[in-house]
Amino acid sequence: MKRSLAFLFVIASLVIGYGIETSRDAAAQSQKTQSSGFDEVISKHAREMMENGKHIFRYDTFGSEAFWGDALQLHKAIAGEKNGGLGVGVSPKTALAVGLKVDSDALPEALKVQLKAGKVNLDDPATTLALLKLNAVVGVTGFFEKNGNLRSLGLQCAFCHSSVDDSFAPGIGKRLDGWANRDLNVGAIVSLSPNLKPFTDLLGVDAATVKKVLASWGPGCFDAELDKDGKALRPDGKRACTLIPPALGLAGVNLHTWTGFGSVPYWNAYVAATEMHGSGTFYDARLSNPEQYPVAAKSGSGKTRGVPDLVTSKLAALHFYQLAIPAPQPPNGSFDKAAAARGKEIFNGNGKCSACHVPPIFTEPGNNLHSPSEVGVDSFQADRSPTHMYRTAPLAGLWSHAKGGFYHDGRFATLLEVVEHYNGLHHLGLSESDKAALVEYLKSL
């Protein structure tokens, strides 16, 4: 009987144990199934956000045509008198000269053949209109009447923050989203506007003064604070604009742009609603300070409420796409690999660079800001920011936006000048070969 009871106990234990294991397996399988189901939801959402964000970045004007076209009448200057506009118009040759880019993927094959054969008149503004009709001008959308006349003009994020690879011809090629267009002369383009009254009224100056300020910017430079604080020039008389920053390699980076006003979506809203003059919502009570931002305090741009709001619903997808744009790898042969390897050791060692430019995001995780004295430069641009500080710029892909110099205002023409600056500021005692190696490493990022 004892053996029988023991046998029954063993059997019962096995059955119970099997039931528990079976239950656990079923629960695990159910959890896996549910997880897999939501994994697909996440994947589908990611794909949709990517595609939507790319489309917004490349083609959405946020209703900015109401400003650039309807108010400034810039489209009339581009079309020219012979095409229903004003003046001589803007030919493709002129457009390329001021840094506008053409997306070769938007060009029909027949047109590409004609361009290669030199059979397209690049001195005729009518050709520019044809390119706009093809949606081939990067960052610019033309709106046309039924009779073919250009009736308005809007801008996209890609206007400043995209370039092309020049694979077809200089200024014509495949898109490079997120690349800072350091060829773009925004000031020269805006100066073409037949009606500068929106600027003269806002700043309280005449058109000649506005044009003088715009002319001071030059290629690759833009002043995103002029319409907030009215500071047209530095105290020393030099230009007050800052270099157009890249919109790539930003995943994991907290504050964006040179002085860290805010994050990537902050700047997307700021630019879309107050710089591109799209119809959207932007809020920052700091801009209501009349001492620091007299123009913004008067205009109310820190509490912008565009109706309808064509911006806010697009910020999430736009942010998602921008964070997906990686820093591009440097071209083969563009740096000395052996020297770069040694430069990496200096970067992480005696050069003390990695203390702030923390790999692999090459800025500080967290509040990546420093005082002007820490950076060793004047406070002019920092003091135009609510932060009164400078951001530690991410270094990945540095080679792709080297044109125009380094730092917020391009004050250092070369990377060696940047290295020399910090070598002196922090008394690093780097040798000439150390500095040269460090430059090669920076070029390799």
Secondary structure, DSSP 8 states (H G I E B T S, - for coil): -HHHHHHHHHHHHHHHHHHHHHHHHHHHHHHHHHHHHHHHHHHHHHHHHHHHHHHHHHH--TTTHIIIIIIT-HHHHHH-GGGTSSTT---HHHHHHTT--EEGGGS-HHHHHHHHTT-S-TT-HHHHHHHHHTT-BTTEEEEE-TTS-EEEEEE-THHHHEEE--SSBTTEESEEET---TT--HHHHHHT-S--HHHHHHHT--HHHHHHHHHHH-TTEE-SSHHHH---B-TTSSB--EE----SS-TT--SBSTT--B-HHHHHHHIIIIIS--S-EEE-GGGG-TTT-HHHHHHTTTEEE-SS--SGGGHHHHHHHHHH-------TTSS-HHHHHHHHHHHHTTT-GGGTS-TTTTS-SS--EE-HHHHTS-STTGGGSTT-SEE----TTGGGG-TT-BSTT--BSSHHHHHHHHHHHTT----HHHHHHHHHHHHH-
